[in-house]
Amino acid sequence: MSSSNGFGSADVVVIGGGPAGSTTSTLIAQHGWRVVLFERDRFPRFHIGESLIPETYWVFQRLKMLDKMKQSRFVKKYSVQFVNAQGKLSAPFYFWDNKPHECSQTWQVVRSEFDLMMLQNAQEQGVEVHQATRVLDVLFDQGKAVGVRVQSADGSQHEVRAKVVVDASGQSGLIANRFKLRVWDPVLNKGAIWTYWEGAYRDTGRDEGATIVIQTPNKLGWFWYIPLHDNRVSVGVVAPFDYLFKGRGSHAQTYQEEVERCPAVKERLASGRRITGYFATKDYSYRSKQVAGDGWVLVGDAFGFLDPLYSSGVLLALKSGQLAADAIVEGLSKGDVSAAQLGGWGPMFNQGVDRMRRLVCEYYDGFSFGQFVRTFPHLKGIITDLLIGDLFTDRVDAAWKPMESLYPPGKQPIPPWFAEAPPEVVANKVNELFLPDGPKP
């Protein structure tokens, strides 16, 4: 096996060039460390997850991406709106009204273009990027990650040594699979089918770039409606896995059936024409049991994915990348790449994910944004804070008790272990409560 490949050794190897990988690598390279990033595809490449939320601003600022985003063709997003099962449209949650700062304007992105911009930005700041290069394995020595084995486009294989390995490989999850760290969420067992339309309805002015969340009349699922540039709209249906994929026809047939059943979507699509095939994803809510080990860190979807409901995916990728980068830079500076050093940010990050998960669970359990704001108008700002991704402060926890006060008679508050505990705790508790032969030993 060749090691004289031009890669040499590195301070940090990053697996994957998506938003999490490019964020982590850029922020480390800014401190002068040698960072080598391997991406198995050649950008641009298709990806889902197009709607950003405002708290991405602060990471973009550190990445020196803000000017590039402002100069891009991406549609500006100022708000999110909700349509209930009866077709009633909520008042927009305008981000600026809650936080009058330029961070309250964000974007709807075409991921092939956005991810390429992020990767090129990483290169400009000193990251050594190798595309069409697949990481076959992470190398370990006495339990510590010490490098990777890669395969170049010509088929040759090489070993690249590093002090830290960052797994940003998305759902491939090289390290999570190796150590069986991934835990599927037992509650958020959803799937999605989506496609793209041209010429479909879009609002004007301040509302043109709004993400619209449209509940299906049967309340089993919801549609996302995301306006993109070039007069295109991304429209997808999300529902329980079994409902969407078991005993149904093709993805095309299921999608068309769901559109027919949802007048609010059907009306918006009436003037449009579909311009792509259908895409589907299944079983996508999961988290890993840990964010780091000796010599390695998980970021973005390699660590976990929550739910598309509030468009938190890219924020969590960027935020985990930022937190991991800071821990790695500190660790390299003092010669400590232990799990404790590299993963110290994990509890705080998980708590933020738990807050978003609670809001997701409440929506799927019948929460009405309109009713909440009418009853507690002084708390609209707190709800907007959650929607913009301001998840890493206990200030937003003020929403939960008032939310519970609106539950119908007889309904119990969501227990903390259900809404806020890590997935493996939820899974164990569900087993304990519902397995026919009693609690697990």
Order of alpha helices (4+ residues) and beta strands (2+ residues): beta-alpha-beta-alpha-alpha-beta-beta-beta-alpha-beta-alpha-beta-beta-beta-beta-alpha-beta-beta-beta-beta-beta-alpha-alpha-alpha-beta-beta-beta-beta-beta-beta-alpha-alpha-alpha-alpha-alpha-alpha-alpha-alpha
